[in-house]
Amino acid sequence: MNKDIPRFLRLKNIIGDPKANPPIPAIIPISKSSWWNGIKSGRYPKPIKLGENTTVWKENDIRKLVEKLSS
């Protein structure tokens, strides 16, 4: 795998989706509204818009956030 190519995560991969089949476990177990409020306040990384209905975050940014929150 090339480490220079960024990997992206959708919101359901970050906050989880228990209704998916199979369920998607949360990396950061918070509500959707709490996530968006954290983005507005600057606590969470800004999203990247890939299209009209596609919003993603860099996997490395989410990993750094998890490390920061767990320390």
N, CA, C and O atoms as a Tripos MOL2 file, in Angstrom:
@<TRIPOS>MOLECULE
protein
  284   283    71     0     0
PROTEIN
NO_CHARGES

@<TRIPOS>ATOM
      1 N           0.8440   -1.1850    0.0000 N.3       1 MET1
      2 CA          0.0000    0.0000    0.0000 C.3       1 MET1
      3 C           0.8860    1.2430    0.0000 C.2       1 MET1
      4 O           1.8690    1.3060    0.7370 O.2       1 MET1
      5 N           0.5460    2.2070   -0.8060 N.am      2 ASN2
      6 CA          1.2960    3.4470   -0.9110 C.3       2 ASN2
      7 C           0.8500    4.4080    0.1870 C.2       2 ASN2
      8 O          -0.3170    4.7960    0.2440 O.2       2 ASN2
      9 N           1.7820    4.7900    1.0590 N.am      3 LYS3
     10 CA          1.4390    5.6670    2.1820 C.3       3 LYS3
     11 C           1.2510    7.1110    1.7470 C.2       3 LYS3
     12 O           0.7850    7.9310    2.5380 O.2       3 LYS3
     13 N           1.6050    7.4470    0.4930 N.am      4 ASP4
     14 CA          1.4400    8.8070   -0.0020 C.3       4 ASP4
     15 C           0.0040    9.0880   -0.4440 C.2       4 ASP4
     16 O          -0.3910   10.2470   -0.5750 O.2       4 ASP4
     17 N          -0.7680    8.0430   -0.6710 N.am      5 ILE5
     18 CA         -2.1550    8.2090   -1.1090 C.3       5 ILE5
     19 C          -3.0450    8.2480    0.1330 C.2       5 ILE5
     20 O          -3.1100    7.2680    0.8760 O.2       5 ILE5
     21 N          -3.7300    9.3650    0.3650 N.am      6 PRO6
     22 CA         -4.5660    9.4520    1.5700 C.3       6 PRO6
     23 C          -5.7890    8.5470    1.4710 C.2       6 PRO6
     24 O          -6.3660    8.3720    0.3970 O.2       6 PRO6
     25 N          -6.1710    7.9780    2.6060 N.am      7 ARG7
     26 CA         -7.4040    7.2030    2.6910 C.3       7 ARG7
     27 C          -8.4520    8.0870    3.3330 C.2       7 ARG7
     28 O          -8.1390    8.9190    4.1840 O.2       7 ARG7
     29 N          -9.6900    7.9050    2.9240 N.am      8 PHE8
     30 CA        -10.7720    8.7430    3.4150 C.3       8 PHE8
     31 C         -11.7960    7.9150    4.1780 C.2       8 PHE8
     32 O         -11.9930    6.7330    3.8930 O.2       8 PHE8
     33 N         -12.4420    8.5450    5.1460 N.am      9 LEU9
     34 CA        -13.5060    7.9270    5.9210 C.3       9 LEU9
     35 C         -14.7790    8.7380    5.7750 C.2       9 LEU9
     36 O         -14.7420    9.9680    5.7990 O.2       9 LEU9
     37 N         -15.8960    8.0610    5.6250 N.am     10 ARG10
     38 CA        -17.1990    8.7200    5.6310 C.3      10 ARG10
     39 C         -17.6420    8.8620    7.0850 C.2      10 ARG10
     40 O         -17.0740    8.2410    7.9830 O.2      10 ARG10
     41 N         -18.6590    9.6840    7.3020 N.am     11 LEU11
     42 CA        -19.1300    9.9410    8.6600 C.3      11 LEU11
     43 C         -19.5550    8.6560    9.3660 C.2      11 LEU11
     44 O         -19.2650    8.4790   10.5490 O.2      11 LEU11
     45 N         -20.2370    7.7600    8.6580 N.am     12 LYS12
     46 CA        -20.6910    6.5210    9.2940 C.3      12 LYS12
     47 C         -19.5190    5.6500    9.7390 C.2      12 LYS12
     48 O         -19.6740    4.8460   10.6580 O.2      12 LYS12
     49 N         -18.3540    5.7900    9.1110 N.am     13 ASN13
     50 CA        -17.1760    5.0510    9.5490 C.3      13 ASN13
     51 C         -16.5660    5.6570   10.8020 C.2      13 ASN13
     52 O         -15.8760    4.9680   11.5520 O.2      13 ASN13
     53 N         -16.8150    6.9350   11.0330 N.am     14 ILE14
     54 CA        -16.2460    7.6260   12.1940 C.3      14 ILE14
     55 C         -17.1490    7.4680   13.4180 C.2      14 ILE14
     56 O         -16.6860    7.0710   14.4870 O.2      14 ILE14
     57 N         -18.4360    7.7800   13.2610 N.am     15 ILE15
     58 CA        -19.3400    7.7340   14.4150 C.3      15 ILE15
     59 C         -20.1380    6.4350   14.4880 C.2      15 ILE15
     60 O         -20.9170    6.2390   15.4210 O.2      15 ILE15
     61 N         -19.9530    5.5460   13.5120 N.am     16 GLY16
     62 CA        -20.6130    4.2470   13.5210 C.3      16 GLY16
     63 C         -22.0130    4.2950   12.9320 C.2      16 GLY16
     64 O         -22.6160    5.3570   12.7830 O.2      16 GLY16
     65 N         -22.5060    3.1160   12.6050 N.am     17 ASP17
     66 CA        -23.8660    2.9680   12.0880 C.3      17 ASP17
     67 C         -24.3950    1.6070   12.5150 C.2      17 ASP17
     68 O         -24.1740    0.6080   11.8300 O.2      17 ASP17
     69 N         -25.1010    1.5620   13.6610 N.am     18 PRO18
     70 CA        -25.5980    0.2820   14.1730 C.3      18 PRO18
     71 C         -26.6880   -0.3340   13.3070 C.2      18 PRO18
     72 O         -26.9710   -1.5260   13.4340 O.2      18 PRO18
     73 N         -27.3080    0.4560   12.4260 N.am     19 LYS19
     74 CA        -28.3840   -0.0540   11.5730 C.3      19 LYS19
     75 C         -27.8640   -0.6630   10.2720 C.2      19 LYS19
     76 O         -28.6230   -1.3090    9.5500 O.2      19 LYS19
     77 N         -26.5930   -0.4690    9.9650 N.am     20 ALA20
     78 CA        -26.0110   -1.0450    8.7450 C.3      20 ALA20
     79 C         -25.9610   -2.5610    8.8870 C.2      20 ALA20
     80 O         -26.0070   -3.0950    9.9950 O.2      20 ALA20
     81 N         -25.8660   -3.2470    7.7500 N.am     21 ASN21
     82 CA        -25.7770   -4.7000    7.7760 C.3      21 ASN21
     83 C         -24.5130   -5.1160    7.0480 C.2      21 ASN21
     84 O         -24.4960   -5.0880    5.8170 O.2      21 ASN21
     85 N         -23.4530   -5.5010    7.7450 N.am     22 PRO22
     86 CA        -23.3310   -5.6090    9.1930 C.3      22 PRO22
     87 C         -23.1350   -4.2340    9.8410 C.2      22 PRO22
     88 O         -22.7330   -3.2810    9.1740 O.2      22 PRO22
     89 N         -23.4230   -4.1380   11.1450 N.am     23 PRO23
     90 CA        -23.2620   -2.8550   11.8430 C.3      23 PRO23
     91 C         -21.8230   -2.3420   11.7510 C.2      23 PRO23
     92 O         -20.8700   -3.1200   11.7610 O.2      23 PRO23
     93 N         -21.6880   -1.0180   11.6620 N.am     24 ILE24
     94 CA        -20.3640   -0.3860   11.5860 C.3      24 ILE24
     95 C         -20.0290    0.1600   12.9750 C.2      24 ILE24
     96 O         -20.7240    1.0440   13.4740 O.2      24 ILE24
     97 N         -18.9730   -0.3580   13.6010 N.am     25 PRO25
     98 CA        -18.6090    0.1410   14.9330 C.3      25 PRO25
     99 C         -18.0520    1.5580   14.8580 C.2      25 PRO25
    100 O         -17.4320    1.9360   13.8650 O.2      25 PRO25
    101 N         -18.2730    2.3300   15.9010 N.am     26 ALA26
    102 CA        -17.8130    3.7190   15.9530 C.3      26 ALA26
    103 C         -16.3360    3.7980   16.3280 C.2      26 ALA26
    104 O         -15.8640    3.0680   17.1990 O.2      26 ALA26
    105 N         -15.6210    4.6880   15.6630 N.am     27 ILE27
    106 CA        -14.2620    5.0280   16.0720 C.3      27 ILE27
    107 C         -14.3610    6.0650   17.1880 C.2      27 ILE27
    108 O         -13.6440    5.9960   18.1860 O.2      27 ILE27
    109 N         -15.2650    7.0290   16.9960 N.am     28 ILE28
    110 CA        -15.5500    8.0630   17.9990 C.3      28 ILE28
    111 C         -17.0510    7.9850   18.2660 C.2      28 ILE28
    112 O         -17.8440    8.4540   17.4490 O.2      28 ILE28
    113 N         -17.4540    7.4030   19.3930 N.am     29 PRO29
    114 CA        -18.8840    7.1620   19.6530 C.3      29 PRO29
    115 C         -19.6380    8.4040   20.1370 C.2      29 PRO29
    116 O         -19.8780    8.5740   21.3320 O.2      29 PRO29
    117 N         -20.0040    9.2610   19.1890 N.am     30 ILE30
    118 CA        -20.8050   10.4370   19.5000 C.3      30 ILE30
    119 C         -21.9150   10.5530   18.4650 C.2      30 ILE30
    120 O         -21.9120    9.8530   17.4520 O.2      30 ILE30
    121 N         -22.8580   11.4420   18.7320 N.am     31 SER31
    122 CA        -23.9680   11.6380   17.7930 C.3      31 SER31
    123 C         -23.5170   12.4640   16.5940 C.2      31 SER31
    124 O         -22.4840   13.1330   16.6270 O.2      31 SER31
    125 N         -24.3130   12.4000   15.5460 N.am     32 LYS32
    126 CA        -24.0350   13.1680   14.3290 C.3      32 LYS32
    127 C         -24.0140   14.6650   14.6280 C.2      32 LYS32
    128 O         -23.1390   15.3830   14.1450 O.2      32 LYS32
    129 N         -24.9770   15.1350   15.4230 N.am     33 SER33
    130 CA        -25.0240   16.5730   15.7330 C.3      33 SER33
    131 C         -23.8270   17.0030   16.5800 C.2      33 SER33
    132 O         -23.3120   18.1060   16.3990 O.2      33 SER33
    133 N         -23.3830   16.1550   17.4950 N.am     34 SER34
    134 CA        -22.1900   16.4770   18.2910 C.3      34 SER34
    135 C         -20.9520   16.5480   17.4030 C.2      34 SER34
    136 O         -20.0770   17.3890   17.6080 O.2      34 SER34
    137 N         -20.8870   15.6540   16.4140 N.am     35 TRP35
    138 CA        -19.7560   15.6690   15.4810 C.3      35 TRP35
    139 C         -19.7200   16.9780   14.7050 C.2      35 TRP35
    140 O         -18.6740   17.6210   14.6200 O.2      35 TRP35
    141 N         -20.8590   17.3760   14.1360 N.am     36 TRP36
    142 CA        -20.8930   18.6140   13.3460 C.3      36 TRP36
    143 C         -20.6580   19.8370   14.2180 C.2      36 TRP36
    144 O         -20.0380   20.7980   13.7620 O.2      36 TRP36
    145 N         -21.1360   19.8320   15.4620 N.am     37 ASN37
    146 CA        -20.8480   20.9440   16.3800 C.3      37 ASN37
    147 C         -19.3560   21.0090   16.6770 C.2      37 ASN37
    148 O         -18.7980   22.1010   16.7850 O.2      37 ASN37
    149 N         -18.7020   19.8570   16.8110 N.am     38 GLY38
    150 CA        -17.2570   19.8200   17.0310 C.3      38 GLY38
    151 C         -16.4780   20.3630   15.8480 C.2      38 GLY38
    152 O         -15.4220   20.9720   16.0210 O.2      38 GLY38
    153 N         -16.9910   20.1460   14.6520 N.am     39 ILE39
    154 CA        -16.3430   20.7020   13.4520 C.3      39 ILE39
    155 C         -16.5010   22.2200   13.4410 C.2      39 ILE39
    156 O         -15.5490   22.9470   13.1600 O.2      39 ILE39
    157 N         -17.7130   22.6940   13.7500 N.am     40 LYS40
    158 CA        -17.9490   24.1450   13.7850 C.3      40 LYS40
    159 C         -17.0460   24.8360   14.7950 C.2      40 LYS40
    160 O         -16.5500   25.9340   14.5420 O.2      40 LYS40
    161 N         -16.8320   24.1900   15.9490 N.am     41 SER41
    162 CA        -16.0260   24.8000   17.0040 C.3      41 SER41
    163 C         -14.5270   24.6410   16.7660 C.2      41 SER41
    164 O         -13.7250   25.2650   17.4600 O.2      41 SER41
    165 N         -14.1360   23.8040   15.7830 N.am     42 GLY42
    166 CA        -12.7260   23.5940   15.5020 C.3      42 GLY42
    167 C         -12.1150   22.4450   16.2790 C.2      42 GLY42
    168 O         -10.9140   22.2000   16.1770 O.2      42 GLY42
    169 N         -12.9250   21.7370   17.0560 N.am     43 ARG43
    170 CA        -12.4150   20.6130   17.8470 C.3      43 ARG43
    171 C         -12.1050   19.4000   16.9750 C.2      43 ARG43
    172 O         -11.1680   18.6530   17.2560 O.2      43 ARG43
    173 N         -12.8890   19.2050   15.9250 N.am     44 TYR44
    174 CA        -12.7260   18.0610   15.0200 C.3      44 TYR44
    175 C         -12.2590   18.5580   13.6560 C.2      44 TYR44
    176 O         -12.4940   19.7140   13.3030 O.2      44 TYR44
    177 N         -11.5960   17.6890   12.8840 N.am     45 PRO45
    178 CA        -11.0630   18.1130   11.5800 C.3      45 PRO45
    179 C         -12.1460   18.5150   10.5870 C.2      45 PRO45
    180 O         -13.2640   18.0000   10.6130 O.2      45 PRO45
    181 N         -11.7890   19.4380    9.7210 N.am     46 LYS46
    182 CA        -12.7160   19.8930    8.6820 C.3      46 LYS46
    183 C         -12.8960   18.7980    7.6360 C.2      46 LYS46
    184 O         -11.9580   18.0610    7.3320 O.2      46 LYS46
    185 N         -14.0970   18.6970    7.0900 N.am     47 PRO47
    186 CA        -14.3550   17.6920    6.0670 C.3      47 PRO47
    187 C         -13.8580   18.1250    4.6920 C.2      47 PRO47
    188 O         -13.5220   19.2870    4.4650 O.2      47 PRO47
    189 N         -13.8230   17.1620    3.7910 N.am     48 ILE48
    190 CA        -13.4960   17.3950    2.3880 C.3      48 ILE48
    191 C         -14.7260   16.9930    1.5860 C.2      48 ILE48
    192 O         -15.2240   15.8760    1.7290 O.2      48 ILE48
    193 N         -15.2150   17.8880    0.7490 N.am     49 LYS49
    194 CA        -16.3650   17.5870   -0.1090 C.3      49 LYS49
    195 C         -15.8510   16.9850   -1.4130 C.2      49 LYS49
    196 O         -15.1180   17.6370   -2.1570 O.2      49 LYS49
    197 N         -16.2380   15.7340   -1.6890 N.am     50 LEU50
    198 CA        -15.8590   15.0910   -2.9450 C.3      50 LEU50
    199 C         -16.9360   15.2680   -4.0010 C.2      50 LEU50
    200 O         -16.6790   15.1190   -5.1960 O.2      50 LEU50
    201 N         -18.1290   15.5830   -3.5580 N.am     51 GLY51
    202 CA        -19.2500   15.7640   -4.4660 C.3      51 GLY51
    203 C         -20.4060   16.3590   -3.7020 C.2      51 GLY51
    204 O         -20.2890   16.6370   -2.5080 O.2      51 GLY51
    205 N         -21.5160   16.5560   -4.3740 N.am     52 GLU52
    206 CA        -22.6800   17.1750   -3.7520 C.3      52 GLU52
    207 C         -23.1500   16.4210   -2.5040 C.2      52 GLU52
    208 O         -23.5360   17.0400   -1.5120 O.2      52 GLU52
    209 N         -23.1190   15.0980   -2.5550 N.am     53 ASN53
    210 CA        -23.5920   14.2830   -1.4350 C.3      53 ASN53
    211 C         -22.5020   13.4150   -0.8250 C.2      53 ASN53
    212 O         -22.8000   12.4240   -0.1590 O.2      53 ASN53
    213 N         -21.2440   13.7750   -1.0460 N.am     54 THR54
    214 CA        -20.1460   12.9650   -0.5350 C.3      54 THR54
    215 C         -19.1790   13.8280    0.2640 C.2      54 THR54
    216 O         -18.4910   14.6900   -0.2820 O.2      54 THR54
    217 N         -19.1420   13.5770    1.5640 N.am     55 THR55
    218 CA        -18.2530   14.2880    2.4750 C.3      55 THR55
    219 C         -17.3650   13.2500    3.1520 C.2      55 THR55
    220 O         -17.8470   12.2150    3.6120 O.2      55 THR55
    221 N         -16.0750   13.5310    3.2110 N.am     56 VAL56
    222 CA        -15.1220   12.5890    3.7960 C.3      56 VAL56
    223 C         -14.1280   13.3320    4.6880 C.2      56 VAL56
    224 O         -14.0380   14.5590    4.6730 O.2      56 VAL56
    225 N         -13.3860   12.5410    5.4650 N.am     57 TRP57
    226 CA        -12.3020   13.0530    6.2950 C.3      57 TRP57
    227 C         -11.0880   12.2010    6.0360 C.2      57 TRP57
    228 O         -11.2140   11.0100    5.7530 O.2      57 TRP57
    229 N          -9.8990   12.7980    6.1290 N.am     58 LYS58
    230 CA         -8.6650   12.0420    5.9600 C.3      58 LYS58
    231 C          -8.5040   11.0970    7.1510 C.2      58 LYS58
    232 O          -8.6410   11.4980    8.3070 O.2      58 LYS58
    233 N          -8.2100    9.8370    6.8430 N.am     59 GLU59
    234 CA         -8.0370    8.8370    7.8920 C.3      59 GLU59
    235 C          -6.9510    9.2600    8.8790 C.2      59 GLU59
    236 O          -7.0990    9.0640   10.0850 O.2      59 GLU59
    237 N          -5.8590    9.8400    8.3760 N.am     60 ASN60
    238 CA         -4.7740   10.2800    9.2610 C.3      60 ASN60
    239 C          -5.2440   11.3590   10.2300 C.2      60 ASN60
    240 O          -4.8230   11.3720   11.3870 O.2      60 ASN60
    241 N          -6.1160   12.2690    9.7720 N.am     61 ASP61
    242 CA         -6.6490   13.3070   10.6600 C.3      61 ASP61
    243 C          -7.4960   12.6880   11.7750 C.2      61 ASP61
    244 O          -7.4540   13.1460   12.9170 O.2      61 ASP61
    245 N          -8.2580   11.6560   11.4430 N.am     62 ILE62
    246 CA         -9.0940   10.9930   12.4510 C.3      62 ILE62
    247 C          -8.2220   10.2180   13.4330 C.2      62 ILE62
    248 O          -8.5030   10.2120   14.6320 O.2      62 ILE62
    249 N          -7.1760    9.5690   12.9480 N.am     63 ARG63
    250 CA         -6.2470    8.8530   13.8330 C.3      63 ARG63
    251 C          -5.5860    9.8270   14.8130 C.2      63 ARG63
    252 O          -5.4660    9.5280   16.0010 O.2      63 ARG63
    253 N          -5.1610   10.9850   14.3170 N.am     64 LYS64
    254 CA         -4.5540   11.9970   15.1890 C.3      64 LYS64
    255 C          -5.5480   12.4950   16.2230 C.2      64 LYS64
    256 O          -5.1890   12.7200   17.3790 O.2      64 LYS64
    257 N          -6.8050   12.6690   15.8080 N.am     65 LEU65
    258 CA         -7.8400   13.1110   16.7340 C.3      65 LEU65
    259 C          -8.0650   12.0770   17.8310 C.2      65 LEU65
    260 O          -8.1990   12.4440   18.9990 O.2      65 LEU65
    261 N          -8.1090   10.8050   17.4830 N.am     66 VAL66
    262 CA         -8.2990    9.7360   18.4720 C.3      66 VAL66
    263 C          -7.1430    9.7370   19.4570 C.2      66 VAL66
    264 O          -7.3560    9.6080   20.6620 O.2      66 VAL66
    265 N          -5.9170    9.8810   18.9550 N.am     67 GLU67
    266 CA         -4.7500    9.9410   19.8500 C.3      67 GLU67
    267 C          -4.8540   11.1270   20.7890 C.2      67 GLU67
    268 O          -4.5660   11.0000   21.9790 O.2      67 GLU67
    269 N          -5.2590   12.2740   20.2750 N.am     68 LYS68
    270 CA         -5.3990   13.4900   21.0780 C.3      68 LYS68
    271 C          -6.4820   13.3170   22.1500 C.2      68 LYS68
    272 O          -6.2890   13.7100   23.3000 O.2      68 LYS68
    273 N          -7.6230   12.7260   21.7660 N.am     69 LEU69
    274 CA         -8.7250   12.5470   22.7060 C.3      69 LEU69
    275 C          -8.3990   11.5050   23.7810 C.2      69 LEU69
    276 O          -8.9020   11.5900   24.9010 O.2      69 LEU69
    277 N          -7.5620   10.5280   23.4410 N.am     70 SER70
    278 CA         -7.2510    9.4680   24.4100 C.3      70 SER70
    279 C          -6.1050    9.8090   25.3320 C.2      70 SER70
    280 O          -5.8320    9.0690   26.2770 O.2      70 SER70
    281 N          -5.4190   10.9290   25.0760 N.am     71 SER71
    282 CA         -4.2990   11.2950   25.9490 C.3      71 SER71
    283 C          -4.7120   12.2510   27.0330 C.2      71 SER71
    284 O          -3.8830   12.6550   27.8490 O.2      71 SER71
@<TRIPOS>BOND
     1     1     2 1
     2     2     3 1
     3     3     4 2
     4     3     5 am
     5     5     6 1
     6     6     7 1
     7     7     8 2
     8     7     9 am
     9     9    10 1
    10    10    11 1
    11    11    12 2
    12    11    13 am
    13    13    14 1
    14    14    15 1
    15    15    16 2
    16    15    17 am
    17    17    18 1
    18    18    19 1
    19    19    20 2
    20    19    21 am
    21    21    22 1
    22    22    23 1
    23    23    24 2
    24    23    25 am
    25    25    26 1
    26    26    27 1
    27    27    28 2
    28    27    29 am
    29    29    30 1
    30    30    31 1
    31    31    32 2
    32    31    33 am
    33    33    34 1
    34    34    35 1
    35    35    36 2
    36    35    37 am
    37    37    38 1
    38    38    39 1
    39    39    40 2
    40    39    41 am
    41    41    42 1
    42    42    43 1
    43    43    44 2
    44    43    45 am
    45    45    46 1
    46    46    47 1
    47    47    48 2
    48    47    49 am
    49    49    50 1
    50    50    51 1
    51    51    52 2
    52    51    53 am
    53    53    54 1
    54    54    55 1
    55    55    56 2
    56    55    57 am
    57    57    58 1
    58    58    59 1
    59    59    60 2
    60    59    61 am
    61    61    62 1
    62    62    63 1
    63    63    64 2
    64    63    65 am
    65    65    66 1
    66    66    67 1
    67    67    68 2
    68    67    69 am
    69    69    70 1
    70    70    71 1
    71    71    72 2
    72    71    73 am
    73    73    74 1
    74    74    75 1
    75    75    76 2
    76    75    77 am
    77    77    78 1
    78    78    79 1
    79    79    80 2
    80    79    81 am
    81    81    82 1
    82    82    83 1
    83    83    84 2
    84    83    85 am
    85    85    86 1
    86    86    87 1
    87    87    88 2
    88    87    89 am
    89    89    90 1
    90    90    91 1
    91    91    92 2
    92    91    93 am
    93    93    94 1
    94    94    95 1
    95    95    96 2
    96    95    97 am
    97    97    98 1
    98    98    99 1
    99    99   100 2
   100    99   101 am
   101   101   102 1
   102   102   103 1
   103   103   104 2
   104   103   105 am
   105   105   106 1
   106   106   107 1
   107   107   108 2
   108   107   109 am
   109   109   110 1
   110   110   111 1
   111   111   112 2
   112   111   113 am
   113   113   114 1
   114   114   115 1
   115   115   116 2
   116   115   117 am
   117   117   118 1
   118   118   119 1
   119   119   120 2
   120   119   121 am
   121   121   122 1
   122   122   123 1
   123   123   124 2
   124   123   125 am
   125   125   126 1
   126   126   127 1
   127   127   128 2
   128   127   129 am
   129   129   130 1
   130   130   131 1
   131   131   132 2
   132   131   133 am
   133   133   134 1
   134   134   135 1
   135   135   136 2
   136   135   137 am
   137   137   138 1
   138   138   139 1
   139   139   140 2
   140   139   141 am
   141   141   142 1
   142   142   143 1
   143   143   144 2
   144   143   145 am
   145   145   146 1
   146   146   147 1
   147   147   148 2
   148   147   149 am
   149   149   150 1
   150   150   151 1
   151   151   152 2
   152   151   153 am
   153   153   154 1
   154   154   155 1
   155   155   156 2
   156   155   157 am
   157   157   158 1
   158   158   159 1
   159   159   160 2
   160   159   161 am
   161   161   162 1
   162   162   163 1
   163   163   164 2
   164   163   165 am
   165   165   166 1
   166   166   167 1
   167   167   168 2
   168   167   169 am
   169   169   170 1
   170   170   171 1
   171   171   172 2
   172   171   173 am
   173   173   174 1
   174   174   175 1
   175   175   176 2
   176   175   177 am
   177   177   178 1
   178   178   179 1
   179   179   180 2
   180   179   181 am
   181   181   182 1
   182   182   183 1
   183   183   184 2
   184   183   185 am
   185   185   186 1
   186   186   187 1
   187   187   188 2
   188   187   189 am
   189   189   190 1
   190   190   191 1
   191   191   192 2
   192   191   193 am
   193   193   194 1
   194   194   195 1
   195   195   196 2
   196   195   197 am
   197   197   198 1
   198   198   199 1
   199   199   200 2
   200   199   201 am
   201   201   202 1
   202   202   203 1
   203   203   204 2
   204   203   205 am
   205   205   206 1
   206   206   207 1
   207   207   208 2
   208   207   209 am
   209   209   210 1
   210   210   211 1
   211   211   212 2
   212   211   213 am
   213   213   214 1
   214   214   215 1
   215   215   216 2
   216   215   217 am
   217   217   218 1
   218   218   219 1
   219   219   220 2
   220   219   221 am
   221   221   222 1
   222   222   223 1
   223   223   224 2
   224   223   225 am
   225   225   226 1
   226   226   227 1
   227   227   228 2
   228   227   229 am
   229   229   230 1
   230   230   231 1
   231   231   232 2
   232   231   233 am
   233   233   234 1
   234   234   235 1
   235   235   236 2
   236   235   237 am
   237   237   238 1
   238   238   239 1
   239   239   240 2
   240   239   241 am
   241   241   242 1
   242   242   243 1
   243   243   244 2
   244   243   245 am
   245   245   246 1
   246   246   247 1
   247   247   248 2
   248   247   249 am
   249   249   250 1
   250   250   251 1
   251   251   252 2
   252   251   253 am
   253   253   254 1
   254   254   255 1
   255   255   256 2
   256   255   257 am
   257   257   258 1
   258   258   259 1
   259   259   260 2
   260   259   261 am
   261   261   262 1
   262   262   263 1
   263   263   264 2
   264   263   265 am
   265   265   266 1
   266   266   267 1
   267   267   268 2
   268   267   269 am
   269   269   270 1
   270   270   271 1
   271   271   272 2
   272   271   273 am
   273   273   274 1
   274   274   275 1
   275   275   276 2
   276   275   277 am
   277   277   278 1
   278   278   279 1
   279   279   280 2
   280   279   281 am
   281   281   282 1
   282   282   283 1
   283   283   284 2
@<TRIPOS>SUBSTRUCTURE
     1 MET1         2 RESIDUE 1 A MET
     2 ASN2         6 RESIDUE 1 A ASN
     3 LYS3        10 RESIDUE 1 A LYS
     4 ASP4        14 RESIDUE 1 A ASP
     5 ILE5        18 RESIDUE 1 A ILE
     6 PRO6        22 RESIDUE 1 A PRO
     7 ARG7        26 RESIDUE 1 A ARG
     8 PHE8        30 RESIDUE 1 A PHE
     9 LEU9        34 RESIDUE 1 A LEU
    10 ARG10       38 RESIDUE 1 A ARG
    11 LEU11       42 RESIDUE 1 A LEU
    12 LYS12       46 RESIDUE 1 A LYS
    13 ASN13       50 RESIDUE 1 A ASN
    14 ILE14       54 RESIDUE 1 A ILE
    15 ILE15       58 RESIDUE 1 A ILE
    16 GLY16       62 RESIDUE 1 A GLY
    17 ASP17       66 RESIDUE 1 A ASP
    18 PRO18       70 RESIDUE 1 A PRO
    19 LYS19       74 RESIDUE 1 A LYS
    20 ALA20       78 RESIDUE 1 A ALA
    21 ASN21       82 RESIDUE 1 A ASN
    22 PRO22       86 RESIDUE 1 A PRO
    23 PRO23       90 RESIDUE 1 A PRO
    24 ILE24       94 RESIDUE 1 A ILE
    25 PRO25       98 RESIDUE 1 A PRO
    26 ALA26      102 RESIDUE 1 A ALA
    27 ILE27      106 RESIDUE 1 A ILE
    28 ILE28      110 RESIDUE 1 A ILE
    29 PRO29      114 RESIDUE 1 A PRO
    30 ILE30      118 RESIDUE 1 A ILE
    31 SER31      122 RESIDUE 1 A SER
    32 LYS32      126 RESIDUE 1 A LYS
    33 SER33      130 RESIDUE 1 A SER
    34 SER34      134 RESIDUE 1 A SER
    35 TRP35      138 RESIDUE 1 A TRP
    36 TRP36      142 RESIDUE 1 A TRP
    37 ASN37      146 RESIDUE 1 A ASN
    38 GLY38      150 RESIDUE 1 A GLY
    39 ILE39      154 RESIDUE 1 A ILE
    40 LYS40      158 RESIDUE 1 A LYS
    41 SER41      162 RESIDUE 1 A SER
    42 GLY42      166 RESIDUE 1 A GLY
    43 ARG43      170 RESIDUE 1 A ARG
    44 TYR44      174 RESIDUE 1 A TYR
    45 PRO45      178 RESIDUE 1 A PRO
    46 LYS46      182 RESIDUE 1 A LYS
    47 PRO47      186 RESIDUE 1 A PRO
    48 ILE48      190 RESIDUE 1 A ILE
    49 LYS49      194 RESIDUE 1 A LYS
    50 LEU50      198 RESIDUE 1 A LEU
    51 GLY51      202 RESIDUE 1 A GLY
    52 GLU52      206 RESIDUE 1 A GLU
    53 ASN53      210 RESIDUE 1 A ASN
    54 THR54      214 RESIDUE 1 A THR
    55 THR55      218 RESIDUE 1 A THR
    56 VAL56      222 RESIDUE 1 A VAL
    57 TRP57      226 RESIDUE 1 A TRP
    58 LYS58      230 RESIDUE 1 A LYS
    59 GLU59      234 RESIDUE 1 A GLU
    60 ASN60      238 RESIDUE 1 A ASN
    61 ASP61      242 RESIDUE 1 A ASP
    62 ILE62      246 RESIDUE 1 A ILE
    63 ARG63      250 RESIDUE 1 A ARG
    64 LYS64      254 RESIDUE 1 A LYS
    65 LEU65      258 RESIDUE 1 A LEU
    66 VAL66      262 RESIDUE 1 A VAL
    67 GLU67      266 RESIDUE 1 A GLU
    68 LYS68      270 RESIDUE 1 A LYS
    69 LEU69      274 RESIDUE 1 A LEU
    70 SER70      278 RESIDUE 1 A SER
    71 SER71      282 RESIDUE 1 A SER
